[in-house]
Amino acid sequence: MKKTKPTSPRVQRNREAATQSILTAARAIMRAEGVAALSMQELARRMDMRAPSLYNYFSSKAEIYDTLFRLGFTMFDAHIKELTQTSTGLHDELRIYIEGYMSFALENPDLYQLCFERPVPGFVPSKESLALSFGILNQTYQRVEQFKKQLNTSLTGQQIIDTVIAIAHGLTAMHLANEPHLPTGQGRFGSLIPIVLSILEKAMPIKGENK
């Protein structure tokens, strides 16, 4: 059996740096031209290399999308977890999630679209990437279950989160479509967040509190 020559740390660092540069360039194209507009030819041009050279780092355009899909969910998870460190309870956590969903989309519109809107025809995330995304979702379900016993509601933890996700996505999609230059909480749809939260609080009151 032919022995594989070990990769030196310097070569590995150079490869990792090149890989990150390719992903950064891919995100720039997706932001400027649309997520589905990514092409290996344009990516190679921006990297000042021949298109076949990209295949030394990624086997296909689908693998680039898949890598960015995982990156998007990893960043989204970290974003929400950082924000929820200041949470004072479930109702506050619902606010943080909706606002965090929108702020993530405004800061990372390319990853938001790739992860939550699936705009690329034919792209199907790998099993590993889907496992990552559903793992993050299941953690959210479990977290809400910890709070649910405090609520006067017949909704399951999954139903609560799925409702909040649908609301957060709807508000965010409309905000991005109409006023993407405005920050979270402002504009025609961003300003609806407090109203939506009031409705959710009335639908899921804390036990012992007046409705």
C-alpha positions as CSV (number, residue, x, y, z in Angstrom):
1,M,0.0,0.0,0.0
2,K,1.3,3.4,-1.0
3,K,1.9,5.6,2.0
4,T,0.3,9.1,1.9
5,K,2.8,11.8,2.5
6,P,1.7,13.8,5.6
7,T,0.7,17.4,5.0
8,S,2.9,19.9,6.7
9,P,1.3,22.5,9.0
10,R,2.3,25.3,6.7
11,V,0.6,23.6,3.7
12,Q,-2.5,22.9,5.8
13,R,-2.7,26.5,6.9
14,N,-2.3,27.7,3.3
15,R,-5.1,25.3,2.2
16,E,-7.4,26.4,4.9
17,A,-6.8,30.1,4.1
18,A,-7.5,29.4,0.4
19,T,-10.7,27.6,1.3
20,Q,-11.9,30.4,3.5
21,S,-11.0,32.9,0.7
22,I,-13.1,30.9,-1.8
23,L,-16.1,30.8,0.6
24,T,-15.8,34.6,1.2
25,A,-15.7,35.2,-2.5
26,A,-18.7,32.9,-3.0
27,R,-20.7,34.8,-0.4
28,A,-19.8,38.1,-2.1
29,I,-21.2,36.8,-5.4
30,M,-24.3,35.5,-3.7
31,R,-24.9,38.9,-2.0
32,A,-24.4,40.9,-5.2
33,E,-26.1,38.7,-7.8
34,G,-28.4,36.3,-5.8
35,V,-27.8,33.1,-4.1
36,A,-28.6,30.9,-7.1
37,A,-26.3,33.0,-9.3
38,L,-23.1,31.5,-8.0
39,S,-20.9,30.0,-10.8
40,M,-17.5,28.4,-10.7
41,Q,-16.3,30.5,-13.6
42,E,-17.1,33.8,-11.8
43,L,-15.7,32.4,-8.5
44,A,-12.5,31.5,-10.2
45,R,-12.2,34.9,-11.9
46,R,-12.6,36.6,-8.5
47,M,-10.0,34.3,-7.0
48,D,-7.7,35.0,-10.0
49,M,-7.3,31.3,-10.7
50,R,-8.5,28.9,-13.4
51,A,-11.9,27.3,-12.8
52,P,-10.4,23.7,-12.6
53,S,-8.2,24.8,-9.8
54,L,-11.2,25.3,-7.6
55,Y,-11.8,21.6,-7.7
56,N,-8.7,21.1,-5.6
57,Y,-10.7,22.6,-2.7
58,F,-14.3,21.7,-3.5
59,S,-15.5,18.8,-5.5
60,S,-18.5,20.8,-6.9
61,K,-20.5,23.9,-6.6
62,A,-23.0,21.9,-4.6
63,E,-20.3,21.2,-2.0
64,I,-19.6,25.0,-1.7
65,Y,-23.3,25.5,-1.1
66,D,-23.4,22.7,1.4
67,T,-20.4,24.1,3.3
68,L,-22.1,27.5,3.4
69,F,-25.3,25.9,4.5
70,R,-23.5,24.4,7.5
71,L,-21.8,27.7,8.2
72,G,-25.1,29.5,8.1
73,F,-26.7,27.3,10.7
74,T,-23.6,27.3,12.9
75,M,-23.5,31.1,12.8
76,F,-27.3,31.4,13.4
77,D,-27.1,29.1,16.4
78,A,-24.3,31.0,17.9
79,H,-26.1,34.3,17.2
80,I,-29.3,33.2,19.0
81,K,-27.5,31.6,21.9
82,E,-25.5,34.8,22.5
83,L,-28.6,36.9,22.5
84,T,-30.5,34.6,24.8
85,Q,-27.9,34.9,27.5
86,T,-29.8,37.9,28.8
87,S,-33.2,36.2,28.6
88,T,-35.5,36.7,31.6
89,G,-38.0,34.0,30.7
90,L,-39.9,32.4,27.9
91,H,-41.8,35.4,26.7
92,D,-38.6,37.4,26.6
93,E,-36.9,34.5,24.8
94,L,-39.6,34.6,22.1
95,R,-38.8,38.3,21.5
96,I,-35.1,37.6,21.4
97,Y,-35.7,34.8,18.8
98,I,-37.8,36.9,16.5
99,E,-35.5,39.9,16.7
100,G,-32.5,37.6,16.4
101,Y,-33.9,35.9,13.3
102,M,-34.4,39.2,11.6
103,S,-31.0,40.7,12.7
104,F,-29.2,37.5,11.4
105,A,-30.9,37.9,8.1
106,L,-30.0,41.5,7.8
107,E,-26.4,40.8,8.6
108,N,-26.1,37.7,6.5
109,P,-28.7,37.8,3.7
110,D,-26.9,35.3,1.6
111,L,-26.7,32.6,4.3
112,Y,-30.2,33.4,5.5
113,Q,-31.6,32.8,2.1
114,L,-29.6,29.6,1.5
115,C,-30.6,28.1,4.9
116,F,-34.2,29.3,5.3
117,E,-35.5,29.9,1.8
118,R,-33.7,27.2,-0.3
119,P,-33.4,29.4,-3.5
120,V,-31.0,27.2,-5.4
121,P,-32.8,24.8,-7.8
122,G,-31.6,21.2,-7.3
123,F,-29.5,21.9,-4.2
124,V,-30.2,19.4,-1.5
125,P,-28.1,19.7,1.7
126,S,-26.1,16.6,2.6
127,K,-27.2,14.3,5.4
128,E,-24.6,15.8,7.7
129,S,-25.7,19.3,7.0
130,L,-29.4,18.4,7.6
131,A,-28.5,16.6,10.8
132,L,-26.8,19.8,12.0
133,S,-29.8,22.0,11.2
134,F,-32.3,19.6,12.7
135,G,-30.1,19.2,15.7
136,I,-30.2,22.9,16.4
137,L,-34.0,22.9,15.9
138,N,-34.4,20.0,18.3
139,Q,-32.3,21.9,20.9
140,T,-34.8,24.8,20.6
141,Y,-37.7,22.4,21.1
142,Q,-36.1,21.0,24.2
143,R,-35.4,24.5,25.6
144,V,-39.0,25.5,25.2
145,E,-40.1,22.3,27.0
146,Q,-38.2,23.5,30.0
147,F,-40.3,26.7,30.1
148,K,-43.7,25.2,29.0
149,K,-44.8,24.1,32.4
150,Q,-44.9,27.7,33.4
151,L,-47.5,28.5,30.7
152,N,-51.2,28.2,30.5
153,T,-51.4,26.6,27.1
154,S,-52.3,23.3,25.5
155,L,-49.6,23.9,22.7
156,T,-46.7,21.5,22.7
157,G,-43.1,22.9,22.7
158,Q,-42.8,22.0,19.1
159,Q,-46.0,23.9,18.2
160,I,-44.8,27.0,20.1
161,I,-41.5,27.1,18.3
162,D,-42.9,26.3,14.9
163,T,-45.4,29.1,15.3
164,V,-42.6,31.5,16.3
165,I,-40.5,30.4,13.4
166,A,-43.3,31.0,11.0
167,I,-43.9,34.5,12.4
168,A,-40.2,35.4,12.5
169,H,-39.7,34.2,8.9
170,G,-42.8,36.0,7.6
171,L,-41.8,39.3,9.2
172,T,-38.2,38.9,8.1
173,A,-39.0,38.0,4.5
174,M,-41.4,41.0,4.2
175,H,-38.8,43.3,5.9
176,L,-36.0,42.2,3.5
177,A,-38.3,42.6,0.5
178,N,-39.4,46.1,1.3
179,E,-37.0,47.9,3.7
180,P,-33.8,45.9,4.0
181,H,-31.9,49.1,4.7
182,L,-33.7,49.6,8.0
183,P,-32.5,47.8,11.2
184,T,-34.4,45.2,13.2
185,G,-37.5,46.6,14.8
186,Q,-38.0,49.5,12.4
187,G,-40.1,50.0,9.3
188,R,-43.5,48.7,8.2
189,F,-42.9,45.0,9.2
190,G,-40.1,45.3,11.7
191,S,-42.2,47.6,13.9
192,L,-44.8,44.8,14.1
193,I,-42.6,42.7,16.4
194,P,-44.0,44.2,19.7
195,I,-47.6,43.6,18.4
196,V,-46.9,40.0,17.5
197,L,-45.3,39.4,20.9
198,S,-48.3,40.9,22.7
199,I,-50.6,38.4,20.8
200,L,-48.3,35.5,21.7
201,E,-48.2,36.5,25.3
202,K,-52.0,36.6,25.5
203,A,-52.2,33.2,23.7
204,M,-49.6,31.7,26.1
205,P,-50.0,33.5,29.4
206,I,-47.8,32.7,32.4
207,K,-49.7,30.6,35.0
208,G,-51.1,32.7,37.8
209,E,-50.9,36.0,35.8
210,N,-54.1,37.8,34.7
211,K,-54.8,37.5,30.9
